[in-house]
Amino acid sequence: MIVCIAEKPSVAREIAHVLGANSQRDGYMEGNGYQVTWTFGHLCELKEPHEYTSMWKSWSLGQLPIIPPRFGIKLKPDKGVEKQFRTIEGLMQNADEIINCGDAGQEGELIQRWVMQKAAAKCPVKRLWVNSLTEEAIREGFRTLKEQSAYQGLYEAGLMRAIGDWLLGMNATRLYTLKYASGTHQVLSIGRVQTPTLALVVARQQEIDNFVPRQSWVLSTLYRDTKFSAIERDEEAEAEDAAAVAEATQKGKKQKPKGLIYKPIECATEAEGNAMLESIREKPFAILSVEKKKGTEAPPRLYDLTSLQVDCNKKLGLSAEQTLSIIQSLYEKKVTTYPRVDTTFLPDDVYPKCPQTMNSLYRTTFAGVAPYADLIRPLGGGKPLRKSKKVFDNSKVTDHHAIIPTDVIPQNLTELEQKVFDLVARTFIAAFYDDCNFETTTVMGEVKRDDASSILFRTTGKVIVQEGWHAVFRKKADTDEEAEKQDTLPVFTKGESGKHTPQLSEKWTTPPKPYTDATLLRAMETAGKTVEDEELRDALKENGIGRPSTRAAIIETLIRRHYIRRERSSLRPTPTGTELIGIIHEDLIKSAELTGRWEKKLRQIERHEYEARTFLEELKQMVSDIVLSVLRDNTPRHITVIEDTTAYTHRKKKK
């Protein structure tokens, strides 16, 4: 008998249906030579400290660091879990072969491996790896089963992540609670990912609180009903550009210099601004140059989990956790592919299947309306779908590809599921449209003063020549007039001149904005670095903190522990969270950059580029160093703000 084990009952039912295992049993389904059973997520977990030795049951600084000689696992103390595990154990003990049908990711691999270890399974194990739960994908997965050994790196990375979280969480939480919160009944929860994430939020709030607004005055002028802004050469930016070009040349790379770089003129005082304004008031305005440049804008990238969570937060007001829940539901309803991914690319072998997906989207209706038919029709006509390297790139895809629709026509979706599906569907359709073509016009002007000096002015306009993929996201309510609202300019001619109306405007610098779910997810993805460029962001993902599938839970954990709070769409630290970060002096605990380096090593373990045993020794040394550093601290640091009133003694027992 072949035993298949899935991560949840709903997935097990889909697999059982495909395999013909249609007889329902207590805790599994059977038929056609298969028994299909399931877990409920994590059935097993790492043992708690007191289960290694009774000495670690009480919280004592003298017992730290807690480092077991060998880590063990246990069943979660839950009657339902224990009952299902006994069923799984019985099936595995009598199995001829086991097929691991767990979630196709690091955590899913760990969940199933632990269950098999606990059940003392001895028979050969194969691995099912699918990108969607459609019948075709499951059948293809069973035709291409791999040996479990092919995923050893994935398991080791998941195991090291769990051990790392355990080691730092158990030791640092006890250490900081006993050292800095004694007598407050407050447990100071420290986590390998949650604490540097909290540090990001606290640092941003401190920037906001310490921000001192700076006032300036900006000169502009109105010529032929067009606003021109006063500008001057930005010599500092030009020097940085020249240095970047020189560095690229040294590395054998070609980088074109930007040439002259300008910035707005900002006067420090109103008097200075007025003096500049008066010096040009009655002087003619002359057009120096009119430069037109053609440009293209490629379709937006397909979604990975983080970018989907970012867009859903910005466009739909959903939290990261809500988005993950909805896209997981869409995956289980077979209408979208595997969601817990960190790539925005597709492999080449998906391309031949795209016409079928387009056909299903063409026939999709919501409340009697076919929202995608008119968008897909221009892609038809017998011509092949556009294939771009910005979409299809085998080198950018490992175990999973970007989130896209499947060829299953969605039915019975909730309102929010429809909205999230719509984002995924439109982004997929747009990927096959032409680039958006536009033309940018830059007009330079000047006003000469009595002393023969002059003040430069500039204005720019952008006109979309061919909207291309923009058509996919244009709302039906948009009128032609609204669609034509662009930054168009009058026709200017070099050498023309005339009257103008100068004006002076007051300007204040603004503080940084508090984090939202969207911006905090991006900060976690890039270890705190603010990056807009997608290619650079891709390069930084290796050093991001947490994984796409866990970042939403980290944010919710910080809220649940009263370290941060939501204020409408903003995320702000609580006084407790701020004090906690203030107490922590050890960068290894709160630095997003340093934590990102550990995350990179976990990814290297997954790819067999780094030894798990080496990482484990580094973890042990890190924890030992942190304990020693805190124990040596003789400063009167102590947390005073209490927001979570859960009794300290109760929490100790729970630990």
N, C-alpha and C positions, 0 to 999 in steps of 0.2 A: 504494500500500500504506500502511496506517495502522499505525504502530509504537506499541505501548503499553509503558511501562517501569514496572515495579513495584519495590518496595524489597527484596524477597526472593523466592526461588523459590516458596515455598509460596503466597504471595499471587498471584504470576503464574499459577500453576496454576488457582487459583479464577477469576481473571479470564478466562483462556483458555477454561476450560470454559463459562463464560457466553456468551462470544463465538463459540464454535464453532471456536476455533483449536486443533485437537486433534492436529495432526501435530507430533511431537517432532523438533526440530532440535538442533544443537550450540549450546547457550546461549540458545535461544529456542523458542517454539512458534508454529505457523503454521496459518492456515486462515480461510476466509470473509472474505478481504480484510484480515486482521489478522496482525501479527507481535507476539507478546508476549514481552518479554525482562525482565531483572531485574538489579538490583545486589545487592551483599551489604552493605547499609548504606553506609558511606562508601567509595566507590571513589577519591574525590579528597580532597585536603587542601591547606591553605595551604602554600606553599613554606617551607623552612627558611632561616634567615638566610644561610648560606653559598651558597645558590642564587641570592641576589641579588648578592652580592659576596664574593670570597674573603677580604676583610678581616674579615668577620663570622664566619669559621670558628673562629678562636681566641677564647677567653674573655678579654676585656680590659676593664677599667673605662674605658679611654680611648676605646673604640668605642661606649660607651653615650651616649644611647639609640639603640637599633636601630629605625629607622622607615623602612621601604621607601617610595620615592616612589609606588609603585603595587603593590598586593598581587596576587600571582599564585597559581595553583593547579597542582597536579601530581597524577599518579596515585600511589597508594600503592605502594611498592616491594614488590610481591608478584606472583609468577608467575600465580596464579589470578586476581587482580584484573586484571592486564594482558591475559590471554587473554579474559576476559569483556568488558573494555572494547573490545577490537578487534572483537568480535562486535557490541556495541552501536553502535560507531562506523560499522561497515559498514551496519547496518540504517538508522541515522539519515541517513546520506549519501544514501540512495536513497528515503527516505520522502516521501510526499505530505503526511503530517500526523503529528504526534507527540501522544500523549496521556500526560500526566504522571500516573501512577497511584501516585505515591509516598505514603508515610505522610502522613495529612492533618494536618500540623502544621508548626511552624516549621523543625524540623530536617529533616523529610522533604522539605520544599520546597527547602531548601538542597542536600541530597544530590543530588536529581535535576537541579536547575538547573546545578550544577557539572559533572555528567556531560554534559549537553547542550552546555554551553560548551566543554568539552574536546573533544567530538566535532565541534565547529563546525557544529551543526545549523542549517539555514537555513529549513526549512519552518515553516508555522504550528503552534502548540502549543496544545492544549486541556488543561484540568485536570479530573481525576476527583476528586470529594470525597465520601467515604462515611463513615457512622458505624458501619457494621458490614460484615462480609464475607459476609452471607447473599446468596443468589442474587437475591432481590428487591431488596436494597439496591444491589447492583452494577448490576442492570438499570436501576434508577431513577437511579443516578449517571450512567450512560451516556446516559440520556434527557435529563439536565440538565447536560451538560458546560458548563463556562465557559471563557472566554478566559483564557490564562495571565496576562494583564495584570491581571486582577482580584485576583491574589495577589501583586502586586509588593511591597506593604508587608510581607507575611509573609516574602518572600525577603530584603528589605533588612534586616529585623530579625534574621533568622538570620545574614546576612552580617556585620552589625555585632557580633553576639554572638561569632562566630568570630574576627573581627579583634580585638575587645576582649580576648578570652581570649589570643590570640596575643601582642598587644602587651604586656600586663601580665605574662603568664607568661614570655615570652622575656627581657624586660628586667629584671623584678624578681628572677627566679630567678638570673640571672647576677650582678646587682648585689649581692644579699644574700649569695650564695655567696662571691663574690670579696672582699667587704668584711668579712664577719663569720665565714666558715667556712674561710678560707685555711689550708691545711696540715692540715685535718681529714679530707680525702677525703669530706666530706659535702656533698651538693648540697641547698641549702635551696630546696625547691620552693614557689613562691608562685603562687597562683591567684586570679582575680577573685572566685570564689565559695568556693573551698575555704578560703582564708585567713580570711575573716570567719566562716565556719562553725567552723573550728578555734578562733577567738577566743571564740566563744560557749561552746564546751566547756571551754576553759581558764578563762574567767571563772567559770563555774559551779563548777569544781573549786576555784578559789581561794576562792569563797564558802564552800564546804564546809570547806576546810582552815582558814580563818580564823574559822569560826563559834565563838562562845563561848556555850554553853548558859546560859539564864537560868532560875532556879528561882522558882516561885511556889506559892502555896497557894490552892485553890479551895474555896469553901463551897457545900455543897448540903444538901438535907434530903429525907427520905423521908416522904411523907404518903400514906396509903392505898395503900401499895405502889407509889407512883409517885415517881420522882426529880424534884425541882425544883431548878434551879440559881439561885444568887444573882446578881442583876443590878443594874446601875446605869445612869443616863442616860449616853449617849455624846454629849457636847456637841460634840466635835470633828466627829464624823460628821454631826450635825444641821446644823452650820454649813456643812460642805461641800455638803450636800444643798440648803440654802437658796441657796448661791451658784450651784449648778448650775441651780436653778429660775429664778433671776434672769437668768442668762446665756441660758437658753432663751427666756425672755420677751422679752429684748432682740432676739433673732433672730426673733421672731414665732412661736415654737413653743410648744405647750402641754406642760407637764411637771408632773405632779401631785407635790406634796411628800410625802415619806414619813411625815411626822409625827414622833412620838417614836421615838427609836432607842435601843436598849439594848445593853449589852455585859456579859459576865461580870465579876463582881468578882474580881480577882486580888490577893491579899495578898502583899506583898513579903517578909514574914517569917512563920515558923510561929507566933511569939508573937502577932503581929497577927491571924492567922487564928483561933487558939485563943480569943483575947479576944472576937472577933466571935461565934464559936460559943457560948461560955459565956453571952453576953448574950441568947441566944435559946433556950437549952436547955430551960427549963421553961415557956416562953411558948407560947400556942396559935397554931397556924397557921390563917390565914383566907383563903378564896378571895375575891379581889377582882373577878375578871371571867372569863367564859368566852366566847371569841369564835370563831365558826366561819366559815370562808371557803371558798367553792367555787372550784375551779380546774380548768384543763384543761392537758393536755400534748400537743402536736402530735406526730405520728409523726416519727421521726428523718429528717433530710434524706437524700436519695439520695447515693450516693457520687461524689465526685471522686477522683482518684488519691491525693491526700494523705490524705484521710479514710479511704480503704480501707486504705492502708498503716498508718495509725495503729491502726485496729481490728484488722488482722491481726497487728500487733505485740503489742497488748494481749491479744487473745483466743486467738491461735494461736501466739504466740512467733516469728513470722516476721520476718526483717529486711526493711527497705524494698526492698532489691534482690530478695529472694526473692518478695515480693508482686508486684512489677512483672513479674518473669519469669512468674509463674503467671497473672496477669490478661492478659498479652500472649498466652500460650498459649490461654487461654479465648477471647480475641478471634479468634485464628487458627483455632480450632475452631468459630467462628461462633456460639457460645452466649452471648457478651456483646458489648456495643458497644465502640467505640474507647476505650481506657483512659487515654491520656495527656491528661487533661482537668483543668480547674481550676474547673469549675462544678458545682453540685449541683442544677441545674434542668433541666427539659425544655421544649422549645418546644410550642406548642399543636398543631402538626401531628402530633406523636407520639401524642396522646391517642386518636385513632380506631384506632390500631394496638394499643393496650394490651390490649383484650379477647383478641386473637389470642395475644399473649404470655402472658396469664393461662391461656389454654386449653392452651398448650404446657407451662407449669409444672404445670398440673393433671395432665397425663399423664406428667410426669417421674417416673421411678423410679430409685432407687439400691439395688442388691442386693434387688430385688423389693419394696421399700417405696416408697410414694408420699408423700414428706414434705410436699408442699404442697397435696394435694387437700383435706384437711379445713380448711385455712386459706383456700382460695379459694372453697370452697362457700358460705360466708356472703355473699360478694360477688356471687353469681349471682342466680338467680331472675328474670331478665329486667330487673332494674333497672340503670340506667347506673352505671358506675364513678364514684366520688367524684372530683371535679376541684377541686383546691385551688390557690390562687395561690402557696402555699408549695412547690408541686411544678412547676406549669406557669406559666412566666413568660418570654415572648419577650424581654423587655428584659434578662434575666440570661443569655441564651445568644447566643454569637456563632457560631463555626465548629463547635463540638461541644457535645453535651449530656452530662448526667450518665451514669455507667456503670449500665446496666440489662441485664437478660437480653434476648435476642432471642427470636424465635418458633421457633428451632431447639431440638429436644429434646436435651439433653446425653446423650452416650453415650461410653463408654470413657474416663471421666475418672479421673485418679489420685486417691488419697485426699486429697492437699492441694488439688488442683483442685476436688474436691467441696466441701471445707470453705470455700474462698474463694467458689465459686459460691453456696453456701448463704447466705453473708452478703449477697451482692448480691441474690439472689432474695428473701430474707425482707424486706430493706429495701425492695425494690420493692413487694412485696405489702402491707407495712405502710402504704405511702404512700396506699393507697386505703381504709384502715380509718378509723373514727371516732377522734377524739381520746380520750385517756384522761381520764376525769373523776374527780376526787378531792376530798376535803374535808379541810381542815386545821383542827385545833382548837388554839387557843392559850389556856392557862389561866394567869392571873396570881394570885399569892398574896403574902401578907406576914406578917411576924412583928413585932409591936410590942415594943420594948424598954422598960426602966424609965424611960429618959429621954424617953419619948414619941416618939422617932424609930423608924423602922421599916426593915426590910430587905426588899426586893422579891425575889420568886422567880418563875420561869417554867418551864413545860414545854410541849412541843408534841407533837402526834400527827397522823398522816396516814392516811387511810383511802381506798382506791380504791373508788369507787362503781360505775364502769363501766370495765372494763379496756381496752376499745377495742383499739388496736393492740398493746398489751402481750401479747395472746393469741398474736401471731405469733412472739414470741420466748420464750414459755413452753416449757420443756422438757417432754417427755412424762412424764419421771420425776417431775415435780413432783406431789405429792399435794395433795388439797384442803386438808389441814392446813397444808402448806408454803405454798400460795398465800395462805392467810389470815394468815400471819405478817406483820403490819403494825404500825406504831407506834400501835396503838389505845390509848385512854385510858379509865379509868372515867368514869362520868357524874358530873361535878362541878356543884355549884349555887352561884351567887353568894351570898356571905354565910355559907356553911357554915364550920365551924372544927373543930379537933380537935388531938389530939396528933400530934407528928411526931418524927423522929429526925434531928437535924443531924449532919453529918459533914464532915471536912476532908480534902481530897485533895492530895497533892503533884503538881506539874506541872512539866515541863521543856520549854522550847522545843526544837524539833528543827531540824537544819540542812536546807537545801534538798536535794532529791534529785538525784543525778547524772542526766544526760540518758540517755534510751533512744532507740531509733530513732523511736518515736512522738513523744516530746516534742521531740526535735531537729528532726524534720520540721515540727512546728508552729512552732517557733522560727524556722526558715528561712522559713516561709510568711509570718510576721508581722514579719520583720526583728528578731527578738530580743525582741519584746514579748509578755508573757504575757497571753493573751486567751482567755477562756472563751466570751464572747458571740459567737454565730455571725454575726450581722449586722455587728458591729464587725470580726470577723476577715475577712469578705468585703471590707470597705473597705480593710483593710491588705494584702490580697493583691497589690494593684498595686505595693507596695513590698517584696514578699518577695524573698529572694535565691535565685537559681537558678530553674528551671522545674520543675513537677511531675515531668516525665519525666527530669530530670537529677539531682534531689536525692539519690536513692538511690545513684547512681554517685559523687557527691561524697563521701558518707559512706564508701563502700568505698575510694575513692582515698585518703582520709586514713588509713584503717586500713592499706592496702597500703604507704603511705609511712612507716608507723610514727610517725605524729603523734597518732593516737588508738588505743585498743584496746578490745575488748569484754571486759567482765568479767561473765559471765552475760548479763543483759539490759541492763546499764549500759554507757554509753560514757564513757570517761575519757581524758584526755590523757596521752601519754607524757612523760617528762622532755624529750625532744627537742622535742615539740610545744609544751610549756610554755615552753621557752627561746626557741623561734622567735618566739612571740607577744611574749615579753618584749623581744626585740631590735627588733621592728618598732615604731617610734614614729609612723609615718605613718598617720593615721586613714583616709585614702583606701583603704588596702590592707586594713585589718582591721576596719573598722566595718561592722556589718551594716546599720545605718541608712543610711549613705552609699552602700553598695553597692546597697541597695534602691532608692535614688533613680535609680541608673543602670539598674536593671532596669525601673523604671517608664518611663523614656525609651524602652527597647527595645519595650515594649508600645505606647507612643505611636507609634513608628515603624511598627509593624504596622498601626495604625489610621490612618495618614497624618496624625497630629497633631504629628509632630516630624520634622525633616529628618535623614536619615541622614548627610548630609555634615557637618551641624553636630555631630552626635554623634561622628563620626570625628575632627573637629578637637579636640573636648573630650577624647577619648581620648588623642590625641597630646600635648596640653598636660598632661594628668594624668601621663602617663608621664615626660615631661620634668621636671615639678616633683618627682616622686618621686626620680628620678635625682639631680637637683641637691641635694635635701635630704639624701640619704644620703651623697653625696660630700663634703658640707660637715661631716659628723659627725666630730668628732675625739675622741669619747669612746672608752674602751678596751673597748667592747662586743664580745663575741666568744662564739660558741657553743662549748660544751665537751662537751655530751652527744652521744654517737654511738650510734645504735641501728641504722641501716641501714648495713651495712659495704660496700655496693657501692662499688667503687673510683671515686674522683672522676675519674680520667683516662678510665676507661671510659665514665662518664656524659657526660663532655664530648664524646667522639667520637660518642656516640649523639645528642647534641643537634645 
